[in-house]
Amino acid sequence: FRSGNPLLESELRRVSTQTARCVVSLSIEELDPDEADATQVRQVMALKAFDEFVGSRCHVVVEVQDVDNKELFPLVAPDFAEVVVTHDIIGRLMIQC
């Protein structure tokens, strides 16, 4: 587990994203869902723009809060990250119980 500003290249290098096998980006719960999801979109764009990360075979998983914002990720980075909508998953699990 690492923390820092995921939008800065120096922070991405500090946590060794270029050698990681998996990057999991959790949403900021304290923010409004749209604002938190916008931060996640910016983070995916920062990872995609990071030259040392581009050639890696790292699996990227991104958490979003609003199911409507899930469609933004294929627009900015097609086939780059797996997007998980936690509220949707929790709702489905609760229905099944």
Contacts in CASP RR format, 6 or more apart in sequence:
PFRMAT RR
TARGET T0000
AUTHOR 0000-0000-0000
METHOD contacts of the structure
MODEL  1
FRSGNPLLESELRRVSTQTARCVVSLSIEELDPDEADATQVRQVMALKAF
DEFVGSRCHVVVEVQDVDNKELFPLVAPDFAEVVVTHDIIGRLMIQC
2 14 0 8 1.000
2 15 0 8 1.000
4 11 0 8 1.000
4 15 0 8 1.000
5 11 0 8 1.000
6 12 0 8 1.000
6 25 0 8 1.000
6 43 0 8 1.000
6 46 0 8 1.000
6 47 0 8 1.000
7 42 0 8 1.000
7 43 0 8 1.000
7 46 0 8 1.000
8 46 0 8 1.000
9 46 0 8 1.000
9 50 0 8 1.000
12 18 0 8 1.000
12 46 0 8 1.000
12 47 0 8 1.000
12 50 0 8 1.000
12 53 0 8 1.000
13 52 0 8 1.000
17 23 0 8 1.000
17 47 0 8 1.000
17 50 0 8 1.000
17 52 0 8 1.000
17 53 0 8 1.000
17 56 0 8 1.000
17 58 0 8 1.000
18 50 0 8 1.000
18 52 0 8 1.000
18 53 0 8 1.000
18 56 0 8 1.000
19 56 0 8 1.000
20 56 0 8 1.000
20 58 0 8 1.000
21 57 0 8 1.000
21 58 0 8 1.000
21 59 0 8 1.000
22 58 0 8 1.000
22 59 0 8 1.000
22 60 0 8 1.000
22 61 0 8 1.000
23 47 0 8 1.000
23 58 0 8 1.000
23 59 0 8 1.000
23 60 0 8 1.000
23 61 0 8 1.000
24 61 0 8 1.000
24 63 0 8 1.000
25 40 0 8 1.000
25 43 0 8 1.000
25 44 0 8 1.000
25 60 0 8 1.000
25 61 0 8 1.000
25 62 0 8 1.000
25 63 0 8 1.000
26 63 0 8 1.000
27 36 0 8 1.000
27 37 0 8 1.000
27 39 0 8 1.000
27 40 0 8 1.000
27 63 0 8 1.000
27 64 0 8 1.000
27 65 0 8 1.000
27 86 0 8 1.000
28 36 0 8 1.000
28 39 0 8 1.000
29 36 0 8 1.000
31 39 0 8 1.000
33 65 0 8 1.000
33 66 0 8 1.000
33 69 0 8 1.000
34 66 0 8 1.000
34 69 0 8 1.000
36 64 0 8 1.000
36 65 0 8 1.000
37 64 0 8 1.000
37 65 0 8 1.000
37 66 0 8 1.000
37 69 0 8 1.000
37 72 0 8 1.000
38 69 0 8 1.000
40 62 0 8 1.000
40 63 0 8 1.000
40 64 0 8 1.000
41 69 0 8 1.000
41 72 0 8 1.000
41 73 0 8 1.000
41 76 0 8 1.000
43 62 0 8 1.000
44 60 0 8 1.000
44 62 0 8 1.000
44 73 0 8 1.000
44 76 0 8 1.000
44 77 0 8 1.000
44 80 0 8 1.000
44 81 0 8 1.000
45 76 0 8 1.000
45 77 0 8 1.000
47 53 0 8 1.000
47 60 0 8 1.000
47 80 0 8 1.000
47 81 0 8 1.000
48 54 0 8 1.000
48 76 0 8 1.000
48 77 0 8 1.000
48 80 0 8 1.000
59 82 0 8 1.000
60 80 0 8 1.000
60 81 0 8 1.000
60 82 0 8 1.000
61 81 0 8 1.000
61 82 0 8 1.000
61 84 0 8 1.000
62 73 0 8 1.000
62 81 0 8 1.000
62 82 0 8 1.000
62 83 0 8 1.000
62 84 0 8 1.000
63 84 0 8 1.000
63 85 0 8 1.000
63 86 0 8 1.000
64 70 0 8 1.000
64 73 0 8 1.000
64 83 0 8 1.000
64 84 0 8 1.000
64 85 0 8 1.000
64 86 0 8 1.000
65 85 0 8 1.000
65 86 0 8 1.000
65 87 0 8 1.000
66 85 0 8 1.000
66 87 0 8 1.000
67 85 0 8 1.000
67 87 0 8 1.000
67 88 0 8 1.000
70 83 0 8 1.000
70 85 0 8 1.000
73 80 0 8 1.000
73 81 0 8 1.000
73 83 0 8 1.000
END
